[in-house]
Amino acid sequence: MKNFKKSFLPLGVVVLSAVAAFASHSSKTTVLADETGYVTLDPARPCEILVECSSVTGIACTAEVNGVTHNAYGKWSINDVDCEKPLFQRMN
């Protein structure tokens, strides 16, 4: 009887491992998170121009102002004066 129990122990470990692997598998769906970005042209007036960006990692959010491309950044908190949070281009 002892050998019988010992022979099924490895099988139980394999089954338990497979169940744990399926139970811990998460869905890889991406949620688009639109976020307001800002462009600062004049350091005396930070976060002056509003741009639609995303918080989903990708290509840096940019905006063209007067023929010049500028990076757009977000605010970590709505009360922040400066915009330093990296943002990314929206995926349409």
CYANA upper distance limits for C-alpha pairs under 8 A (distance plus 0.5 A):
  1 MET  CA      5 LYS  CA      6.99
  2 LYS  CA      6 LYS  CA      6.84
  3 ASN  CA      7 SER  CA      6.65
  4 PHE  CA      8 PHE  CA      7.23
  5 LYS  CA      9 LEU  CA      6.96
  6 LYS  CA     10 PRO  CA      8.25
  7 SER  CA     11 LEU  CA      8.19
  8 PHE  CA     12 GLY  CA      6.73
  9 LEU  CA     13 VAL  CA      6.85
 10 PRO  CA     14 VAL  CA      6.80
 11 LEU  CA     15 VAL  CA      6.72
 12 GLY  CA     16 LEU  CA      6.53
 13 VAL  CA     17 SER  CA      6.56
 14 VAL  CA     18 ALA  CA      6.74
 15 VAL  CA     19 VAL  CA      6.74
 16 LEU  CA     20 ALA  CA      6.63
 17 SER  CA     21 ALA  CA      6.64
 18 ALA  CA     22 PHE  CA      6.89
 19 VAL  CA     23 ALA  CA      6.60
 20 ALA  CA     24 SER  CA      6.58
 21 ALA  CA     25 HIS  CA      6.79
 31 VAL  CA     56 VAL  CA      8.42
 32 LEU  CA     54 SER  CA      7.63
 32 LEU  CA     55 SER  CA      8.33
 32 LEU  CA     56 VAL  CA      7.00
 32 LEU  CA     90 ARG  CA      8.47
 32 LEU  CA     91 MET  CA      8.12
 33 ALA  CA     54 SER  CA      5.96
 33 ALA  CA     55 SER  CA      6.15
 33 ALA  CA     56 VAL  CA      6.84
 34 ASP  CA     52 GLU  CA      7.56
 34 ASP  CA     53 CYS  CA      6.37
 34 ASP  CA     54 SER  CA      4.89
 34 ASP  CA     55 SER  CA      7.04
 34 ASP  CA     90 ARG  CA      7.54
 35 GLU  CA     52 GLU  CA      6.85
 35 GLU  CA     53 CYS  CA      5.77
 35 GLU  CA     54 SER  CA      5.54
 35 GLU  CA     55 SER  CA      6.84
 35 GLU  CA     74 GLY  CA      7.96
 35 GLU  CA     87 LEU  CA      8.47
 36 THR  CA     50 LEU  CA      7.14
 36 THR  CA     51 VAL  CA      6.44
 36 THR  CA     52 GLU  CA      5.65
 36 THR  CA     53 CYS  CA      6.28
 36 THR  CA     54 SER  CA      8.14
 36 THR  CA     74 GLY  CA      6.80
 37 GLY  CA     50 LEU  CA      6.29
 37 GLY  CA     51 VAL  CA      5.31
 37 GLY  CA     52 GLU  CA      6.35
 37 GLY  CA     53 CYS  CA      6.12
 37 GLY  CA     61 CYS  CA      8.31
 37 GLY  CA     72 ALA  CA      5.86
 37 GLY  CA     73 TYR  CA      5.50
 37 GLY  CA     74 GLY  CA      5.02
 37 GLY  CA     75 LYS  CA      8.14
 37 GLY  CA     87 LEU  CA      7.45
 38 TYR  CA     47 CYS  CA      5.27
 38 TYR  CA     48 GLU  CA      6.87
 38 TYR  CA     49 ILE  CA      5.79
 38 TYR  CA     50 LEU  CA      5.17
 38 TYR  CA     51 VAL  CA      6.12
 38 TYR  CA     72 ALA  CA      5.50
 38 TYR  CA     73 TYR  CA      5.81
 38 TYR  CA     74 GLY  CA      6.52
 38 TYR  CA     83 CYS  CA      7.30
 39 VAL  CA     46 PRO  CA      8.13
 39 VAL  CA     47 CYS  CA      5.90
 39 VAL  CA     48 GLU  CA      6.52
 39 VAL  CA     49 ILE  CA      5.53
 39 VAL  CA     50 LEU  CA      7.14
 39 VAL  CA     51 VAL  CA      7.86
 39 VAL  CA     63 ALA  CA      7.99
 39 VAL  CA     70 HIS  CA      7.23
 39 VAL  CA     71 ASN  CA      7.07
 39 VAL  CA     72 ALA  CA      5.29
 39 VAL  CA     73 TYR  CA      7.15
 40 THR  CA     45 ARG  CA      7.50
 40 THR  CA     46 PRO  CA      5.45
 40 THR  CA     47 CYS  CA      5.40
 40 THR  CA     48 GLU  CA      6.04
 40 THR  CA     49 ILE  CA      7.27
 40 THR  CA     72 ALA  CA      8.35
 41 LEU  CA     45 ARG  CA      8.12
 41 LEU  CA     46 PRO  CA      7.88
 41 LEU  CA     48 GLU  CA      7.78
 42 ASP  CA     46 PRO  CA      7.01
 46 PRO  CA     81 VAL  CA      7.53
 46 PRO  CA     82 ASP  CA      6.37
 46 PRO  CA     83 CYS  CA      7.72
 47 CYS  CA     81 VAL  CA      8.11
 47 CYS  CA     82 ASP  CA      6.96
 47 CYS  CA     83 CYS  CA      6.46
 51 VAL  CA     63 ALA  CA      7.41
 51 VAL  CA     72 ALA  CA      7.46
 52 GLU  CA     90 ARG  CA      7.84
 53 CYS  CA     61 CYS  CA      6.37
 53 CYS  CA     72 ALA  CA      8.43
 53 CYS  CA     87 LEU  CA      6.71
 53 CYS  CA     88 PHE  CA      6.20
 53 CYS  CA     89 GLN  CA      5.73
 53 CYS  CA     90 ARG  CA      5.77
 54 SER  CA     61 CYS  CA      8.20
 54 SER  CA     87 LEU  CA      6.36
 54 SER  CA     88 PHE  CA      5.59
 54 SER  CA     89 GLN  CA      6.29
 54 SER  CA     90 ARG  CA      5.56
 54 SER  CA     91 MET  CA      8.46
 55 SER  CA     86 PRO  CA      8.41
 55 SER  CA     87 LEU  CA      5.87
 55 SER  CA     88 PHE  CA      6.49
 56 VAL  CA     87 LEU  CA      8.20
 56 VAL  CA     88 PHE  CA      6.99
 57 THR  CA     87 LEU  CA      8.10
 57 THR  CA     88 PHE  CA      6.57
 58 GLY  CA     88 PHE  CA      6.07
 58 GLY  CA     89 GLN  CA      7.28
 59 ILE  CA     88 PHE  CA      5.83
 59 ILE  CA     89 GLN  CA      6.17
 60 ALA  CA     71 ASN  CA      7.54
 60 ALA  CA     72 ALA  CA      8.34
 60 ALA  CA     86 PRO  CA      7.98
 60 ALA  CA     87 LEU  CA      6.58
 60 ALA  CA     88 PHE  CA      4.77
 60 ALA  CA     89 GLN  CA      6.31
 61 CYS  CA     71 ASN  CA      6.45
 61 CYS  CA     72 ALA  CA      5.94
 61 CYS  CA     73 TYR  CA      7.96
 61 CYS  CA     87 LEU  CA      6.09
 61 CYS  CA     88 PHE  CA      4.69
 61 CYS  CA     89 GLN  CA      4.84
 61 CYS  CA     90 ARG  CA      8.22
 62 THR  CA     69 THR  CA      6.98
 62 THR  CA     70 HIS  CA      5.96
 62 THR  CA     71 ASN  CA      4.85
 62 THR  CA     72 ALA  CA      5.70
 62 THR  CA     88 PHE  CA      8.47
 62 THR  CA     89 GLN  CA      7.70
 63 ALA  CA     69 THR  CA      6.08
 63 ALA  CA     70 HIS  CA      5.92
 63 ALA  CA     71 ASN  CA      6.96
 63 ALA  CA     72 ALA  CA      7.17
 64 GLU  CA     68 VAL  CA      5.78
 64 GLU  CA     69 THR  CA      4.76
 64 GLU  CA     70 HIS  CA      6.64
 65 VAL  CA     69 THR  CA      6.83
 65 VAL  CA     70 HIS  CA      7.73
 72 ALA  CA     86 PRO  CA      8.24
 72 ALA  CA     87 LEU  CA      7.38
 73 TYR  CA     83 CYS  CA      5.94
 73 TYR  CA     84 GLU  CA      5.94
 73 TYR  CA     85 LYS  CA      5.76
 73 TYR  CA     86 PRO  CA      5.76
 73 TYR  CA     87 LEU  CA      6.07
 74 GLY  CA     83 CYS  CA      5.58
 74 GLY  CA     84 GLU  CA      6.52
 74 GLY  CA     85 LYS  CA      5.14
 74 GLY  CA     86 PRO  CA      6.89
 74 GLY  CA     87 LEU  CA      6.76
 75 LYS  CA     80 ASP  CA      6.57
 75 LYS  CA     81 VAL  CA      8.49
 75 LYS  CA     82 ASP  CA      7.40
 75 LYS  CA     83 CYS  CA      5.15
 75 LYS  CA     84 GLU  CA      6.73
 75 LYS  CA     85 LYS  CA      6.07
 76 TRP  CA     80 ASP  CA      7.37
 76 TRP  CA     83 CYS  CA      7.97
 76 TRP  CA     84 GLU  CA      7.97
 76 TRP  CA     85 LYS  CA      6.43
